[in-house]
Amino acid sequence: MGVEQDLVHYANTLQGTASDFGLSYGNTYPTTALPFAMNAWSPQTGPNGEGWKYQYSAPTIRGFGQTHQCSPWVSDYAVFSLMPVTGRLVTDQNARATGFHHSRETGNPDYYTVTLDDSIKVEMTPTERGAHMRFSYPRGADGWLVLDGYIRNHSMNIDSAHRRVAGWVDNARWAPQGFRNYFVMEFDQPFAGAGVWDGGAWLRFPGGCVVQVKIASSYISPEQASLTLDRELGGFAGFDQTRSEAHRVWNELFNRVLVEGGTEEQRATFYSCLFRANLFSHQFFEYGRDGKPYYYSPYDGKIHDGYMYTDNGFWDTFRSQFPLNTILHPTMEGRYMQALLAAQQQCGWLPAWSFPSETGGMLGNHAISLLTDAWVKGIRTFSPDSALKAYLHEATNKGPWGGANGRQGWKDYYELGYVSYPASQGSTAQTLEYAYDDFCGYQLATATGRPFYAGVFGKQMYNYRNVYDSATGFMRGRGADGRWTSNFDPLDWGGPYTEGNAWHYTWSVFQDVQGLINIMGGEKKFVMKMDSVFTVPSTIKVGTYGTVIHEMKEMQLANMGQYAHGNQPIQHMIYLYDYARQPWKAQQHVRDVMERLYNAGEKGFPGDEDQGGMSSWYVLSALGIYSVTPGTDQWVIGSPVFPKVTISLDNGRRFTIEAAGNNKQNVYIRRATLNGVPYTHNFIRHQDILRGGLLRFEMSDTPAYDRGIQDSDKPFSLTK
């Protein structure tokens, strides 16, 4: 590849931070972290224990701390923070909050800095399980550092002789009894004074002092926290060395997906999204004295050997972020699959929304999507028997937590062929996602020669047909008596749909788009229906929600009809034109979404970013591909943003995507070649990417109506 370019400066960690309860432009915070690290670090503008860690509109900062937050809707856990103060000691989180301005704030993946209105300069840089901070105090008054134990219980021990503070916090909603986050802080300056307050501890330094602190933490023990501090930060003499290493890690990753051409704004958006696509899930394992991984289990509270990952809601990420991992991080993905099955052994259920233990949030049993997608793409680090046994248990029981732990309405689903409404809120969404998950179970069973499981799941994967109403042309709620739910309005949100309406969920047949085309009356009617998504008004009808929720407002602001890119259910729909012999419409719409709804600024996303889900959609789409059906080896083709992208793979090969003549007007593919051979398909296989080579498009400002229109050009569907 030659000399690496410095790409880290393109990624803005403040992307998506201008969010609040009523409207999300990402619901992110200025994350300072390494890829998939155990811990991340962020400034904190909001009160301890409340959802929004950082809001762009906030006038003050009250701390700089460790975070694992996936979303403001689930708060945070294992948090502690540090806040510098000058003049007199102020410990109360509201009273110590200090003004700041964004003109004196910078957020990049390897480095966050802000100069507060009281002239204290704060700098942070990360390691995988720790951080290095630097506080520069103004002259003329004492400098104080307030250590805050956040909420619930904590312990802090000050060792002035060794310039250390150690302790633990136990704040977590979903964690085993006895859960603790042990931390250790090592300072480069002596304490001029030290003490404790009811929320934590405080340290005093002389005015004008520049104080560096190295921090590490562990879920296992205080001794492990100290070991990690030595391993991850002991070799760095100062802050700048730690930052240099963090910069190297991110720059190496960004150069593995090297874009050429495009505008500065497009490159900033791409690398900002690539940054967010590589944060979650968090590692939950640590390295012992022997250098081997082990972990405290967030499921059974015991210590186990091996790898564990947490902090991810699969409903948000099975569609885009995990498929992206199969290209960029197959080794990690293989470890992740082992961790999924280990988690199932430890708590009795496959994870669906871990934070760090299982929350049961949202719907679907999408761990099987992750497992099957890994297997069909050659990542075979786990026992398919164990996976299928675990999934069968998941699919035929209801677990103790939330809607995505086991199956809500599973008896209806097997006896009636659908989940009935109103017995289960979100019933139609559940039916559609269960049918897709059963397809994944069928795929894994078929690929590994397990006819029993293939027989069980193969019977259910067409259940989407049972909630399609041909009279209205929508997926609908249906009672246990077989009757359609009365007073139907496709604009109504909620009821049998989760965070959406009939316009959004009618397309959730990932596994059998051709089957959906058929029951809709053929390709012409199917395309007309898809076109209508963009042409009907962006009218909001709150339905059973009873009030406007942020996803509704985001759809309206996008001004793309009923296309609600701000939430997951419809994000794949644009690519379905590829299945209906009109790929040029997919090309136009996908470029339109990327151009209009994404940017690198504080209003950078059209809705919740969701642990890399929204960002990964952009990254994949900007490459020109998308995973409509995880669990198959196909990537559906859209329209790439850049004239050239080179992906450096784990196997040492490179896959290049060129788009000759590409610009904001030339969004249509005129013709394509794969390794010099004419290529008309609307998909590319995963193995074609892994083998390396060149996918070359010639772009145009007019559609190629004769390209990608044969049966053989259509991507995978169960129905041929």
Steps between C-alpha positions, in 0.01 A plus 500: 500500500799730544514784749188530712300819468402686816125439498415530870441874479200438274303326778300741714390340827244776556301367204139446607523667842234770437227270632237507772195308617278631223735478202807291428778595263688193620468500880877466518768646726861599421641152542873473558587131469690236306312261270264272697678597823377389842461862607432829328545853634291811459429846636178508701252785473197323649429410864628175648265212435300668223493389138669772299869490580586788270283743308641746251263770621610470864689806634709320764706187564493330840751218453716285274445133554486139405194392306344196334177665392334352192215748498352763730190282517691246714709744708850369588693269732840468673544876487741722692622845403764766565434873501767771534412811699699816567489744793293334769397137536149429368385139497128519425446398138270791422704764677831389345361491143711741294420687183663417167476590133529270200755731342741382772403132474638227270383141474692240301512123559844515663470831679244723667583843637313800630607820671232587753385852570707502821811448281562137602607293201387136499641231270412130469644214296400132524633148538282189480426484872625836615579858418764767538377845605679831533372802692670839460400738779528880477741685727395702800270254680498144626404227259260231619401168348164360608459122465133407473367150572184574301192329648452206738795372705867575462831483681808720450836454671764773473867399512680834504845342543468322166282767335222245447125478548327163481145387559185364348150595386200271461253707298317272256138415437557169323783317677538213748491556874846603614598663170782751538721706274842526667717792395846634566638847422869586497607868501827655389482785756494485882180594679508832685196375685241225480176395661163338453144625464175306503508450122867415460841657560691820426861592432675838516786620279688832485373766262657485155565127536469261204374168634499171312307196619502146365179306563405135457215287624393139539181306566708218651707643786707797622813297423387454140437875471860567608629233261308662215631843592857371475434307178310768309653821638821405676708526186399857425713770660243769437163596360627569150640147466166349599323722252746407226420131549124563496543701182699215343227246578223708345704610202594141421133402504389797291772428242360148467195666339677760291271727300626711214327795340171645614470826690655590833150491649439149366831376640422655838158335506642165392777482760278641775256218424779243472612610846154444649467167316804374694407580861238242600489230624734565789757244604414360842813289535838581652849352477647321801865476602540211257379721214190291445147646484255444783196685626248564772172384353222761499260205485593268788746719694778239476849510350548315171782452252463635148328792332182690582335800333209713618314827443305436184136475395490258210171641366700813421813335365432160338410677174821697444760519775556128550509431124763774465704320766512189281699701247718710730533288815445128430730391785309708752172381353608140556575574865168677529311192382671296772404767753134484395482130576696544824247764608218259421658238723544751781150647506287249309419730209672641195571871538272744319575832673793476741595794723711340644263216593187414305225764495262330255445829318319533166394188306622207296753222567777647291793321659424225249544756220849579627591133533368400159648802324840416646474134397396558138783754466759247612532602868455158659634526852198351678295183521195519272332237719538724804374800303194321364412345834525840667288660228230233518471568873480872425232454235271278708501679835454845650787621716481707819616832354339731246358422158813364331589239759348183361184570302202708597197321355694189400202265543286708264788514257522122477128420526355783291800580283518854638505688828151629572394854580418651746625210710852616419590862427721511193359167383545553126855622546566194715355263242712646221823497699440151641447371145831652394675356805353158424640533150842554658451190713400310187804630312742394772335160535504442124860615460618267777285196422256514795167386342305503828559870556457577131159334515391696808606844380423441132130477587493846657714716271209575267275622783527853364227397255254466788510870590480635145158635408460495123192724520698794639847401381657529846626281781233525769404406851285192532295361786512147637170438315668572167331834444697806401519772762220753441530872419821446305699804392848434357618832644423398861812435707522230765240236572618196303815690394802596709625858454342516158189452290378280216693701240821411681445135589345373177852457359640293789531177304878494477511130417247487217464824308387308191228340708392845613499619139276207409240554771489868413396412148828509312788733433298788355274529803792442735697787348197727502457431869867574566478821299201601710709487818683808375203682348232476769503788749718481811184504710532393863223305668608410851280190526530310826800708607256780577765766447773592254821305568833606363503240220183656357646849502819375334302343217317827445820705503658269241220601263519178301138393530452206735862390460620512862876448480534621859401153622600149397190328357504665156872567450544203263194581289678718242709202393189293419479670159793270410264204536236653272709576187535871575842530668540858379238609751700346782806684373322836493327467837801370690714789379221742587480367856876521550517851359199644685483319831863453609784741576796520737352771723306508823180437300667222306243219519130480412418319826659289773843376395446180701837335574634533150182395322428833330868563426557154355209552261682806370842334483369200307282711274787739430704197390213410267372188678252402772401185686126471439495138618758421767530124507581483129832561328369782282547874513241697303642773277398865528705800387843582648577855613871509414688449174721243673508304826765245592419254778799325657377167631615291794625234260752740347305557179343818373158553348459820299177664393543754221226725367627680192340838442338498843368827640182636658318493165635173361328268745390231250700191406533482121703179495724297731782248493633265768869432449464608140198280419165670418277489807124562490389355834342720764702324768852384574596196703701523819764263366555730202594772747724273708688380193598858430479665162326787327131581468482782247196711421455757227269768633252716311242773562231294325365156596608187312158343448642189337744407777432270797157391375542125441381236746863406562575860601258493793642449849408203719139418586349180636246509219663452161 
